[in-house]
């Protein structure tokens, strides 16, 4: 899988019935720009509201994963998202003319085929990758439910099902060690439902679009033949009986452990709501949409924490650029050169730098004589200088260019900076460099504390 973000080469359309309403639904999967993520647009309601597919926007998990924005909801999104995530597609707009994604065969197979036919296009932006550094876990001791993600070099999933009343699912296990095997090992695994659940849903008219061709029906209780005959008539089937595996004969098992494989499909689709590619090993016992979403929310929380966490600074590691390298890249000179080191460049779009603040700074003479505080405007200037180096790193022959700032927005000063502090900067290019224009998110830390942040727009121009 490429380390760049990707989208579709062209649009494709999926049509079918919605599971809950039974109405015909059309979903159009469309290309999107970098950092767009997965978004659904309802075209059947006024204003065509867009719902961002993120874990915090999940409003229901009782029958599939449901995302919402106010009163607008979209149901059963996980099979489509699993296909996009497993294909490495980071950015996609899905226009849908109803409240449901088509249930189709109850798997990701047809969504995956649509993606393959549409083609995948690599974008210029680096992929957003979340590397698991320590165990993240959601556990329900009372129900025996646990889902954990552990550090690993790749993305993989293990799922264990345990339903003592079911001959098929008393103890079933499946694993996916590489996303490249998703198509052959996971994508065609159908969703499943227990017979007692099916009867409740039918009586409540909650699965008007349900069809015995798009789900495995697991027998978990004794049932008389006359009840099978009633169900057969209800679903327009000539007859029904229980197969030796404990499944109705409505559809054949593709794999002996197909339900466990479908649970992996659901986990992948639900974790797509993190908005990132994940490097980690997932181990799930009795997983379901609710617990999957709880893990996705925990990962989102970790991601947000990292966005404001101070970058690691190891003084024993040689910097990428020392002060002499910086002087070759920037025209600034003391006392107005406010960057001492560039520690590293991360993912080609983020730069980490430092400034050591000492009492010898000229500005402390007057700001302020009895309580020295570094002027906030100079912290912003230091971040701007580091941002200039970040922008220049995007072009060939950076010594032939200069960076000029066009706007500075959303500046916030959270703590004062005083002599003896070491300012650590994280400067992140939020959009690719286009037509010489760069947008940058800047943060300055002292210790673990965020002291200043701002957003810059800069223009790079060739020196005359």
C-alpha positions as CSV (number, residue, x, y, z in Angstrom):
1,X,0.0,0.0,0.0
2,X,1.3,3.4,-0.9
3,X,2.4,5.9,1.8
4,X,0.5,8.6,0.0
5,X,-3.1,9.5,0.5
6,X,-5.4,8.1,-2.3
7,X,-8.8,8.6,-3.8
8,X,-10.8,7.1,-6.6
9,X,-9.9,7.6,-10.3
10,X,-13.5,8.0,-11.2
11,X,-17.0,7.7,-9.6
12,X,-19.0,4.5,-9.4
13,X,-22.6,3.8,-8.4
14,X,-24.0,1.1,-6.2
15,X,-27.8,0.5,-6.1
16,X,-29.9,-1.9,-4.0
17,X,-32.4,-2.1,-1.2
18,X,-31.8,-0.6,2.2
19,X,-31.9,-3.2,5.0
20,X,-34.4,-1.3,7.3
21,X,-36.7,0.6,5.0
22,X,-36.7,-1.9,2.0
23,X,-36.5,1.1,-0.4
24,X,-34.2,1.2,-3.4
25,X,-31.1,3.3,-2.6
26,X,-28.4,4.7,-4.9
27,X,-25.0,5.4,-3.5
28,X,-22.5,7.3,-5.7
29,X,-18.8,7.0,-4.6
30,X,-16.8,10.0,-5.8
31,X,-13.2,11.1,-5.8
32,X,-12.1,13.7,-3.2
33,X,-9.1,15.9,-2.5
34,X,-6.4,15.1,0.1
35,X,-7.3,15.3,3.8
36,X,-11.0,15.0,2.9
37,X,-11.6,11.7,4.6
38,X,-14.9,9.8,4.2
39,X,-18.0,11.9,4.0
40,X,-21.6,11.0,3.2
41,X,-24.0,13.5,1.5
42,X,-27.8,13.1,1.8
43,X,-29.2,14.2,-1.6
44,X,-32.8,13.5,-0.7
45,X,-33.2,16.2,2.0
46,X,-33.1,19.9,1.7
47,X,-29.7,21.4,1.8
48,X,-27.9,18.1,1.0
49,X,-26.3,17.8,4.5
50,X,-22.9,16.2,4.6
51,X,-22.0,13.9,7.5
52,X,-18.3,13.3,8.3
53,X,-17.6,9.6,8.9
54,X,-15.9,9.8,12.2
55,X,-16.2,7.8,15.4
56,X,-17.7,10.7,17.4
57,X,-20.5,11.1,14.8
58,X,-21.8,7.6,15.4
59,X,-25.3,7.8,16.9
60,X,-26.5,4.2,17.0
61,X,-24.9,0.7,16.8
62,X,-27.9,-1.5,17.5
63,X,-28.2,-2.8,13.9
64,X,-25.1,-1.8,12.0
65,X,-23.2,1.5,12.4
66,X,-25.2,4.7,12.1
67,X,-23.7,8.2,11.7
68,X,-25.7,11.3,12.2
69,X,-25.8,15.1,12.1
70,X,-28.8,16.4,14.0
71,X,-31.9,14.7,12.8
72,X,-30.1,13.5,9.6
73,X,-28.8,9.9,9.8
74,X,-27.2,7.3,7.5
75,X,-27.4,3.6,8.4
76,X,-25.2,0.6,7.9
77,X,-22.1,2.3,6.6
78,X,-19.6,-0.3,7.8
79,X,-19.5,-2.6,4.8
80,X,-18.8,0.3,2.4
81,X,-16.1,1.8,4.7
82,X,-14.4,-1.6,5.2
83,X,-14.0,-1.9,1.4
84,X,-12.6,1.7,1.1
85,X,-10.2,1.2,4.1
86,X,-9.0,-2.2,2.9
87,X,-8.3,-0.8,-0.6
88,X,-6.2,2.1,0.9
89,X,-8.7,4.8,-0.3
90,X,-8.4,7.6,2.2
91,X,-10.7,10.2,0.7
92,X,-14.1,9.7,-0.8
93,X,-17.5,11.5,-1.0
94,X,-20.5,9.2,-1.0
95,X,-23.7,10.8,-2.2
96,X,-26.8,8.8,-1.2
97,X,-30.4,9.4,-1.9
98,X,-31.8,8.0,1.3
99,X,-31.0,7.1,4.9
100,X,-29.3,3.8,4.2
101,X,-26.3,2.4,2.3
102,X,-27.6,-0.6,0.2
103,X,-27.3,-3.9,2.1
104,X,-26.5,-5.8,-1.2
105,X,-25.2,-9.3,-0.3
106,X,-24.6,-8.4,3.3
107,X,-20.8,-8.1,2.7
108,X,-18.2,-5.8,1.2
109,X,-17.8,-7.8,-2.0
110,X,-19.7,-5.5,-4.4
111,X,-18.3,-2.3,-2.9
112,X,-14.8,-3.7,-3.4
113,X,-15.6,-4.6,-7.0
114,X,-16.8,-1.0,-7.6
115,X,-13.6,0.4,-6.2
116,X,-11.4,-1.9,-8.3
117,X,-13.4,-0.9,-11.5
118,X,-13.2,2.8,-10.7
119,X,-9.4,2.7,-10.0
120,X,-7.4,4.3,-7.3
121,X,-5.4,7.6,-7.7
122,X,-2.4,8.5,-5.5
123,X,-2.4,12.1,-4.2
124,X,0.6,14.3,-3.3
125,X,-0.1,14.3,0.4
126,X,1.4,11.9,2.9
127,X,-1.0,9.4,4.4
128,X,-2.2,10.0,7.9
129,X,-0.9,7.0,9.8
130,X,-1.5,6.3,13.5
131,X,1.2,4.1,14.9
132,X,0.1,2.4,18.1
133,X,2.7,3.0,20.8
134,X,1.0,1.3,23.7
135,X,-2.0,-0.9,24.4
136,X,-5.4,0.7,23.9
137,X,-8.4,-1.3,25.2
138,X,-12.1,-1.4,25.7
139,X,-13.4,-4.1,28.1
140,X,-16.8,-5.1,29.5
141,X,-16.1,-7.6,32.3
142,X,-19.8,-8.5,32.9
143,X,-20.4,-9.5,29.2
144,X,-17.0,-11.0,28.6
145,X,-16.3,-8.5,25.9
146,X,-12.8,-7.2,25.1
147,X,-11.2,-5.4,22.2
148,X,-7.6,-4.4,22.3
149,X,-5.1,-2.9,19.9
150,X,-1.4,-3.5,20.5
151,X,1.8,-2.1,18.9
152,X,2.8,-3.8,15.6
153,X,4.5,-3.0,12.3
154,X,1.3,-3.7,10.3
155,X,-2.5,-3.7,10.6
156,X,-4.0,-7.1,11.5
157,X,-7.1,-8.3,13.2
158,X,-8.0,-11.4,15.3
159,X,-11.6,-12.1,16.3
160,X,-13.1,-14.7,18.6
161,X,-16.8,-15.4,18.8
162,X,-18.4,-17.2,21.7
163,X,-22.2,-18.0,21.7
164,X,-22.7,-21.2,23.8
165,X,-26.3,-21.8,22.5
166,X,-25.1,-22.0,18.9
167,X,-23.6,-25.1,17.4
168,X,-21.8,-23.0,14.8
169,X,-20.6,-20.1,17.1
170,X,-19.9,-21.8,20.4
171,X,-16.3,-21.0,19.8
172,X,-15.2,-19.6,16.5
173,X,-12.0,-17.8,15.5
174,X,-10.7,-15.9,12.4
175,X,-7.7,-13.7,11.6
176,X,-6.5,-11.3,9.0
177,X,-2.8,-10.8,9.0
178,X,-2.5,-8.4,6.0
179,X,-5.0,-6.1,4.4
180,X,-3.9,-7.4,1.0
181,X,-5.8,-10.6,1.9
182,X,-9.1,-8.7,2.6
183,X,-10.5,-9.4,-0.9
184,X,-10.0,-13.2,-0.8
185,X,-10.4,-13.8,2.9
186,X,-12.9,-11.3,4.3
187,X,-14.8,-9.2,1.7
188,X,-17.4,-11.8,0.8
189,X,-18.2,-12.9,4.3
190,X,-21.9,-12.3,4.9
191,X,-23.5,-10.7,8.0
192,X,-25.4,-13.1,10.3
193,X,-28.4,-13.0,12.5
194,X,-29.8,-15.4,15.1
195,X,-33.2,-16.9,14.4
196,X,-34.7,-15.4,17.6
197,X,-33.4,-11.9,16.5
198,X,-34.8,-12.4,13.0
199,X,-38.3,-13.1,14.4
200,X,-38.2,-10.0,16.6
201,X,-37.0,-7.8,13.8
202,X,-39.6,-9.1,11.4
203,X,-42.4,-8.6,13.8
204,X,-41.3,-5.0,14.5
205,X,-40.9,-4.4,10.7
206,X,-37.3,-3.2,11.2
207,X,-35.8,-5.2,8.3
208,X,-38.2,-4.5,5.5
209,X,-35.3,-4.9,3.1
210,X,-34.0,-8.0,4.7
211,X,-33.6,-11.0,2.4
212,X,-32.4,-14.5,3.3
213,X,-29.9,-14.2,0.4
214,X,-27.9,-11.5,2.2
215,X,-27.5,-12.9,5.7
216,X,-26.7,-16.2,7.4
217,X,-29.5,-17.2,9.8
218,X,-28.0,-19.0,12.9
219,X,-30.3,-21.5,14.7
220,X,-30.0,-21.0,18.4
221,X,-33.2,-22.7,19.6
222,X,-35.4,-25.7,18.8
223,X,-38.0,-25.0,16.1
224,X,-40.8,-27.0,14.6
225,X,-41.2,-27.7,10.9
226,X,-44.4,-25.6,10.7
227,X,-42.4,-22.6,11.9
228,X,-39.9,-23.2,9.1
229,X,-42.8,-23.4,6.6
230,X,-44.1,-20.1,7.9
231,X,-40.7,-18.4,7.5
232,X,-40.3,-19.9,4.0
233,X,-43.6,-18.4,3.0
234,X,-42.7,-15.1,4.5
235,X,-39.4,-14.9,2.5
236,X,-40.8,-16.5,-0.7
237,X,-38.7,-19.6,-0.3
238,X,-40.0,-23.1,-1.4
239,X,-38.8,-24.7,1.8
240,X,-36.5,-24.2,4.8
241,X,-34.4,-26.6,6.9
242,X,-31.4,-26.5,9.2
243,X,-28.1,-27.5,7.8
244,X,-25.7,-29.7,9.8
245,X,-23.7,-26.6,10.6
246,X,-26.7,-25.1,12.5
247,X,-27.5,-22.5,9.7
248,X,-30.7,-22.2,7.7
249,X,-30.4,-23.5,4.2
250,X,-31.1,-20.0,2.7
251,X,-27.5,-19.5,1.7
252,X,-24.4,-21.6,1.7
253,X,-21.4,-20.9,4.0
254,X,-18.4,-19.7,2.0
255,X,-16.1,-20.4,4.9
256,X,-16.6,-22.7,7.9
257,X,-15.8,-19.6,10.1
258,X,-17.7,-17.1,8.0
259,X,-19.4,-15.3,10.9
260,X,-16.0,-14.6,12.6
261,X,-14.7,-13.3,9.3
262,X,-17.6,-11.0,9.0
263,X,-16.9,-9.7,12.4
264,X,-13.4,-8.7,11.1
265,X,-15.1,-7.0,8.2
266,X,-17.2,-5.0,10.7
267,X,-14.2,-4.1,12.8
268,X,-12.3,-2.8,9.8
269,X,-15.3,-0.7,8.7
270,X,-15.9,0.7,12.2
271,X,-12.2,1.5,12.7
272,X,-12.2,3.4,9.4
273,X,-14.1,6.0,11.5
274,X,-10.8,6.9,13.1
275,X,-9.9,8.8,9.9
276,X,-6.4,7.3,9.8
277,X,-4.5,4.3,8.7
278,X,-3.6,2.2,11.7
279,X,-0.4,0.3,12.5
280,X,-1.4,-2.2,15.2
281,X,-2.7,-5.6,16.0
282,X,-6.4,-5.8,17.0
283,X,-7.5,-8.7,19.2
284,X,-11.3,-8.8,19.8
285,X,-13.3,-11.2,21.9
286,X,-17.1,-11.1,21.2
287,X,-16.8,-7.9,19.1
288,X,-19.7,-5.8,18.0
289,X,-20.4,-2.4,16.5
290,X,-20.7,-0.8,19.9
291,X,-17.4,-2.0,21.2
292,X,-15.7,-1.4,17.9
293,X,-16.9,2.2,18.1
294,X,-15.6,2.5,21.7
295,X,-12.1,1.5,20.5
296,X,-12.4,3.9,17.5
297,X,-13.2,6.7,20.0
298,X,-10.3,5.8,22.2
299,X,-8.0,5.9,19.1
300,X,-9.4,9.3,18.1
301,X,-8.7,10.5,21.6
302,X,-5.1,9.4,21.3
303,X,-4.8,11.1,17.9
304,X,-6.1,14.4,19.3
305,X,-3.8,14.1,22.2
306,X,-0.8,13.7,19.8
307,X,-1.9,16.8,17.9
308,X,-1.2,18.9,21.0
309,X,1.6,16.7,22.5
310,X,5.0,18.1,22.6
311,X,7.4,16.6,20.0
312,X,10.1,14.4,21.4
313,X,13.4,16.2,21.8
314,X,16.5,14.1,22.4
315,X,19.6,16.3,22.9
316,X,21.9,13.3,22.1
317,X,20.5,13.0,18.5
318,X,22.2,15.2,15.9
319,X,19.9,17.8,14.4
320,X,18.9,17.7,10.8
321,X,20.0,21.4,10.4
322,X,22.4,23.2,12.8
323,X,22.6,26.9,13.0
324,X,25.0,27.2,10.1
325,X,22.6,25.2,7.9
326,X,19.8,27.4,9.0
327,X,21.8,30.6,8.0
328,X,22.2,29.2,4.5
329,X,18.5,28.7,4.2
330,X,17.2,31.9,5.8
331,X,18.2,35.5,5.3
332,X,17.7,36.4,9.0
333,X,20.7,37.2,11.2
334,X,21.2,37.8,14.9
335,X,19.6,39.3,16.9
336,X,16.6,38.4,14.7
337,X,17.5,34.8,13.8
338,X,15.2,33.0,16.3
339,X,15.7,29.3,15.4
340,X,18.7,27.4,16.8
341,X,18.1,23.9,15.4
342,X,15.9,21.9,13.1
343,X,15.7,18.5,14.7
344,X,13.9,16.6,12.0
345,X,11.3,16.5,9.2
346,X,8.4,14.1,9.7
347,X,6.4,12.7,6.8
348,X,7.7,15.4,4.5
349,X,5.1,17.9,5.8
350,X,6.0,18.5,9.5
351,X,9.2,20.1,10.8
352,X,10.4,20.0,14.4
353,X,12.7,22.8,15.6
354,X,13.9,24.5,18.8
355,X,15.0,27.8,20.3
356,X,16.9,28.1,23.5
357,X,15.7,31.2,25.4
358,X,18.5,32.8,27.5
359,X,18.8,36.0,29.5
360,X,21.3,37.2,27.0
361,X,18.5,37.9,24.4
362,X,18.5,41.6,23.6
363,X,14.8,42.0,24.0
364,X,14.9,41.1,27.7
365,X,16.6,44.5,28.4
366,X,13.3,46.2,28.0
367,X,10.7,43.4,28.1
368,X,10.6,43.6,31.1
369,X,13.5,44.7,33.3
370,X,12.1,43.3,36.5
371,X,10.1,40.4,35.0
372,X,11.7,39.1,31.7
373,X,9.1,37.7,29.4
374,X,9.7,36.8,25.7
375,X,7.4,39.0,23.5
376,X,4.6,36.9,22.0
377,X,5.2,38.5,18.6
378,X,8.8,37.1,18.6
379,X,7.5,33.6,19.4
380,X,5.3,34.0,16.4
381,X,8.3,35.2,14.4
382,X,10.3,32.2,15.5
383,X,7.5,29.9,14.4
384,X,7.3,31.8,11.1
385,X,11.0,31.3,10.5
386,X,10.7,27.5,11.2
387,X,7.7,27.5,8.8
388,X,9.9,29.1,6.2
389,X,12.4,26.3,6.4
390,X,9.5,23.8,6.1
391,X,8.2,25.5,3.0
392,X,11.7,25.7,1.4
393,X,12.1,22.0,2.1
394,X,9.3,21.4,-0.5
395,X,11.3,22.8,-3.4
396,X,14.5,22.0,-5.3
397,X,17.3,24.6,-4.8
398,X,15.8,26.2,-1.7
399,X,18.6,28.7,-1.5
400,X,17.2,30.4,-4.6
401,X,13.8,31.1,-2.9
402,X,12.4,33.2,-0.1
403,X,9.2,32.8,1.9
404,X,6.9,35.7,2.6
405,X,3.9,35.5,5.0
406,X,0.5,36.6,3.8
407,X,-1.7,36.0,6.7
408,X,-1.4,35.0,10.4
409,X,-4.6,33.8,12.0
410,X,-6.0,32.2,15.2
411,X,-2.9,33.2,17.3
412,X,-3.3,32.0,20.9
413,X,-0.8,32.7,23.8
414,X,-1.4,30.1,26.6
415,X,1.6,30.6,28.8
416,X,4.5,33.0,29.1
417,X,8.1,32.1,28.0
418,X,11.0,33.2,30.2
419,X,14.8,32.9,30.3
420,X,15.9,29.3,30.7
421,X,13.0,27.9,28.6
422,X,13.5,25.8,25.5
423,X,10.9,26.4,22.9
424,X,10.1,23.3,20.8
425,X,8.2,24.0,17.6
426,X,6.0,21.7,15.5
427,X,5.2,23.2,12.1
428,X,2.8,21.3,9.9
429,X,1.9,21.9,6.3
430,X,-1.9,21.4,6.3
431,X,-2.3,21.5,2.5
432,X,0.2,20.6,-0.3
433,X,2.2,23.5,-1.7
434,X,0.2,24.8,-4.7
435,X,1.1,27.8,-6.9
436,X,3.7,28.8,-4.4
437,X,1.1,29.1,-1.5
438,X,1.5,27.1,1.7
439,X,-0.9,26.8,4.7
440,X,0.8,25.9,8.0
441,X,-0.4,25.0,11.5
442,X,2.2,26.2,14.0
443,X,2.6,25.1,17.7
444,X,5.2,26.1,20.3
445,X,5.8,24.1,23.5
446,X,7.8,24.5,26.7
447,X,8.2,21.1,28.4
448,X,4.9,19.3,27.8
449,X,2.9,22.6,27.7
450,X,1.6,24.2,24.6
451,X,2.5,27.9,25.0
452,X,1.6,29.4,21.6
453,X,-0.2,28.3,18.4
454,X,-1.1,30.0,15.1
455,X,-2.1,29.4,11.5
456,X,0.0,30.9,8.7
457,X,-0.4,31.4,5.0
458,X,2.8,31.9,3.2
459,X,4.0,32.5,-0.4
460,X,7.3,31.2,-1.8
461,X,9.0,33.3,-4.4
462,X,12.1,32.9,-6.4
463,X,14.9,35.4,-5.5
464,X,15.6,38.1,-8.1
